[in-house]
Amino acid sequence: MSTHESKRRILVIDDSEAIHLDFRRILQEEPPRSRDELDQLEEALFGATNPRDTAPDKPAFEVDSAFQGQEGLAKVKEALAAGRPYEMAFLDYRMPPGWNGAETLRRLRQVAPSLRVVLCSAYSDYSWAQVIQEFGDSHLLRELRKPFNRQAVRHLALNGA
C-alpha cells in the first residue's frame, strides 16, 4: 500500500488561510524532532528504545484545501474521478463572497452523498435544527464551533462525522 493510499483524505473548505494552517497543524504529523541531550541521556541510562514503543502510531492525514464552496465541490469531483475520494470535509458556514456552507453542502450531497461533513463556524446563519431539517439527522453530518480545540478536531477526523 502506498503512502497516499494509507492516509485519510480530508478536505478543508474555508475562506480563512489561518484556519487551513490550524487544521494542517492538528492533523498532519509533525516532522521528526532532532535528538537532544535529554534523548541521548535517556538512551545512555536506559538503552536504546524501539521508536514504536516511545510514540503511539499517529494516523496519517492528507489535508487538502479549498477556499470557496465552488472550489471545494470541484476538488471533491476530481477526487471521485481519480478514485481517491475524501473521507471527510470540514466546511465553514460562512465564506463570502461565494456559496455559504449550506449551499456548498447541498452541492456536495448531489455528487458525494456519503461524504462525511463537519460544519464549522463561530457564526451561523442557520440553526442546527434548520440544518438537520434540510439535510437530515445523519451520521454523516456534525457541527464544530470555532474556536475549536485540537482534541475535538482529531476526534472527529478519527471517528467520523
Summary of the structure (lengths in Angstrom):
residues: 161
radius of gyration: 18.6
end to end distance: 25.5
largest distance: 61.6
contacts: 431
relative contact order: 0.17
helix: 44%
strand: 17%
